[in-house]
Amino acid sequence: MGIKKYSIDPDIRKASTLPAEFYRSSDIFEQQKSKVFSKCWHYAGDSDVVRIPGSVYPFTIFPGYLDEPLLLTRDHSDKIHCLSNVCTHRGNILVESPVNLKNLQCRYHGRRFELNGSFRSMPECEDALNFPSEADDLAKVPFELWHKFVFTSINPIKPLSSFLKVIEDRLEGVKIGEMMFESSRSRDYLIKCNWALYCDNYLEGFHIPYVHSGLNEKVDYGSYTTELYEYCNLQLAFAKPGEECFSLHETSPDYGSEVAAYYWWVFPNMMLNYYPWGLSINIVRPLAKDLTKVSFITYVSDPTKLDKGAGSGLDRVEREDEAIVEMVQKGVGSSFYSRGRYSPKREQGVHHFHRLLTQFLNEE
């Protein structure tokens, strides 16, 4: 069954939001796998997971949704690879936990591969014709490094730079590679809503005075702005007088401004939230049409600024967001709600997101 075509007027002053059925439909939820998520870049982890030659790190892109089993490896010439974690003989999963190896061996029938994915050997196949061939190598999966972070994609529509270059330029001088992972401030949240509803909520500061009283005391809502780019957008939050803000280099386009936070959203489901203390990466992971896991991954550059300003109380802000989006999920199930209108002043980010979603979903 073909997916229903949706249209979002490019003029936000005329446009209506995605219809309620978008957040309720099992068909739409399933078709987003191939039409949206398989074509975009996804955070795979910190390159430190394969720090030394021989390191092998298995992971899955979106367990419970895309369910694509992959491997990061660092071979003995010190080169990183991203490979399918599926043996080319009978489809067994090759590696189940992080390990250091000379080569890969399937424990089902003993097929071996080099750490770059090349076929090495296979018992009892001496009589096989035209064997081995390229089909016996492990599939190489597109991946790119951005500072210390690994991103991968099943079938990327464009290079990673198309999604992240503008962030790189804007944050010139921010030493991302020197930030340290902080496990005690990283955690997962399970939310009873459609993944896109969670992104809708993130993409506007309109609700801050109504939902986040604590955050509203720290940021100047009146000067809150949204900037739109091809595959990402930026919500720029300025600090109220006396609140923690960035010490910006004079080369920064924001030099002279008291920036409390840079809230970067990258299509379709990643947030890069920069605070004076460091970076909170948020990954929104679809599990079901009405169930989402959100992972907060924390990197700290200046511990003295933790628990100050807009970057403090993130758990409370998250719980406040959860409560509201779970109520919205119930609301879009109503017989009396169809679709709404955008605030041209405050909901440019939501409009941008909906335009991108319909663009990807309407592609044949």
Secondary structure by P-SEA (a helix, b strand, c coil): cccbbbbbcccccccccccccccccaaaaaaccccccccbbbbcccccccccccbbbbbbccccccbbbbbbbbcccbbbbbbccccccccccccccccccccccccccbbbbcccccccccccccccccccccccccbbbbbbbcccbbbbbcccccccccccaaaaaaacccccccbbbbccccbbbbbcccaaaaaaaaacccccccccaaaaacccccccccccccccccbbbbbcccccccccccccccccccccccccccccbbbbcccccbbbbbbbbbccccbbbbbbbbbbccccccccccccaaaaaaaaaaaaaaaaaaaaaccccccccccccccaaaaaaaaaaaaaaacc
